[in-house]
Amino acid sequence: MPDKQSGKPPAFSLKSILVPLDGSVFGEAALPCATELARTSGAQVVLMQAVTPHHLEIDLAETRSPRLARLSEEYMEHAAAAARSYLAGVQKRLSESGLAVRTVVEEGQAAEAILACARNNAADMIALSTRGRSGIGVLVMGSVANKVLHSAEVPVLLVKPRS
């Protein structure tokens, strides 16, 4: 909304750009845009990956055996360690190019984890890749990007990778 006196839009300060990654080349499609924005604005890049709990669906009076609970815990520990290792590699690459970069591993479903990370880390923007699904594809499979786009409290930059 423009300023009433000057007619100019309010100043937008970009201090932190959240870039959710999933460990794939496809998931890194938003990195070039986000890093260029960070370079020109002096913003910090916050790389994050969501680690989704692995749920074993067993209906035994809605109880979980200690063995299944331990397996689930081990899965989450392994997944979080793998996410930290992957993010550290991307962080090193970006830091070597002169960018300020932090990493965060969030537990939970991807869209909710991204939104929580944006709030908890005071992100001014979220930059993420999208497959560009529409119509029935979004209805059947859902879309992390769509959920983030419609629920984020900050601007969202969506990048569709080239085929």
C-alpha positions in Angstrom: 0.0 0.0 0.0 1.6 3.3 -1.0 2.5 6.0 1.5 -0.2 8.7 1.5 2.3 11.5 1.5 4.9 10.4 -1.0 2.8 8.0 -3.0 5.7 5.5 -2.9 5.4 1.9 -1.7 6.7 1.3 1.8 10.4 0.3 2.0 11.0 -3.5 2.0 14.0 -4.6 3.9 15.3 -8.0 3.0 17.5 -9.3 5.9 16.7 -13.0 5.8 15.7 -15.4 3.0 14.4 -18.8 3.9 15.3 -21.5 1.3 13.6 -24.9 2.0 15.5 -27.8 0.5 14.6 -31.4 0.2 18.0 -32.9 -0.7 17.4 -33.1 -4.5 18.7 -31.1 -7.5 15.1 -30.2 -8.2 14.7 -28.8 -4.7 17.7 -26.5 -5.2 16.1 -24.7 -8.2 15.3 -21.7 -6.1 18.9 -21.3 -4.8 20.3 -19.2 -7.7 17.4 -16.6 -7.4 17.6 -16.6 -3.6 21.4 -16.2 -3.5 21.3 -13.4 -6.0 18.7 -11.6 -3.9 20.9 -12.2 -0.8 24.0 -10.9 -2.6 22.3 -7.7 -3.8 20.5 -7.0 -0.5 23.0 -8.3 2.0 20.5 -10.7 3.4 21.3 -13.9 5.2 20.3 -17.1 3.6 18.6 -19.6 5.9 18.7 -23.1 4.5 16.2 -25.5 6.0 15.1 -29.1 5.5 12.0 -30.7 7.0 12.4 -34.1 8.5 9.0 -35.8 8.4 8.3 -38.4 11.1 8.0 -41.9 9.7 4.7 -43.3 10.9 4.2 -47.0 11.1 0.4 -47.5 11.0 -0.4 -50.4 13.3 -3.8 -50.6 15.0 -3.1 -52.5 18.2 -5.5 -50.6 20.5 -3.7 -47.5 19.4 -0.5 -48.5 21.3 3.0 -48.6 20.0 5.4 -51.3 21.0 8.7 -50.1 22.6 10.5 -51.6 19.6 8.5 -49.6 17.1 8.9 -46.5 19.1 12.7 -47.1 19.2 12.7 -47.7 15.4 10.8 -44.5 14.8 13.2 -42.6 17.0 16.2 -44.1 15.2 14.7 -43.2 11.9 14.2 -39.5 12.9 17.8 -39.3 14.3 19.2 -40.8 11.1 17.0 -38.5 8.9 18.0 -35.4 10.9 21.7 -36.3 10.7 21.4 -36.8 6.9 19.6 -33.4 6.6 22.3 -31.6 8.7 25.0 -33.2 6.6 23.3 -32.2 3.3 22.6 -28.7 4.5 26.2 -28.3 5.7 27.5 -29.1 2.2 25.2 -26.5 0.6 26.1 -24.0 3.3 29.8 -24.5 2.7 29.3 -23.9 -1.1 27.4 -20.7 -0.5 29.6 -19.4 2.3 32.6 -19.8 0.1 31.0 -17.4 -2.4 30.8 -14.8 0.4 27.2 -15.2 1.6 26.0 -15.3 5.2 24.3 -18.7 5.6 22.7 -20.6 8.4 21.0 -24.0 8.5 18.0 -25.3 10.3 16.5 -28.8 10.4 12.8 -28.8 11.4 10.7 -31.8 12.3 7.2 -32.1 10.8 5.3 -32.1 7.5 7.1 -30.0 4.9 4.6 -27.1 4.5 4.0 -26.7 8.3 7.7 -27.0 9.0 8.6 -24.3 6.4 6.0 -21.9 7.8 7.2 -22.5 11.4 10.8 -22.0 10.4 9.9 -18.7 8.6 8.2 -17.5 11.8 10.9 -18.7 14.2 13.7 -17.3 12.2 12.2 -14.0 11.2 12.4 -14.7 7.5 11.5 -11.7 5.3 11.0 -14.0 2.3 10.6 -17.7 1.5 12.2 -18.9 -1.8 11.3 -22.5 -2.9 11.0 -24.6 -5.9 7.8 -25.9 -7.2 6.8 -28.6 -9.7 4.0 -26.4 -10.9 1.2 -28.9 -10.4 -2.3 -27.6 -10.9 -5.8 -28.9 -11.0 -6.3 -32.5 -10.1 -2.6 -33.0 -9.3 -2.8 -30.5 -6.4 -6.1 -32.0 -5.2 -4.8 -35.5 -5.2 -1.2 -35.1 -4.1 -1.3 -31.7 -2.4 1.3 -29.1 -2.9 3.8 -27.9 -0.4 4.4 -24.8 -2.4 0.7 -24.1 -2.7 0.2 -24.5 1.1 3.2 -22.2 1.8 2.1 -19.6 -0.8 -1.4 -19.4 0.7 -0.4 -19.5 4.4 2.9 -17.6 4.6 3.0 -14.2 6.4 5.9 -13.1 4.2 6.5 -12.9 0.4 7.0 -16.2 -1.3 9.2 -16.6 -4.4 8.3 -19.8 -6.3 10.8 -21.1 -8.9 9.9 -23.8 -11.4 12.9 -25.7 -12.6 13.6 -26.0 -16.3 12.8 -29.4 -17.6 
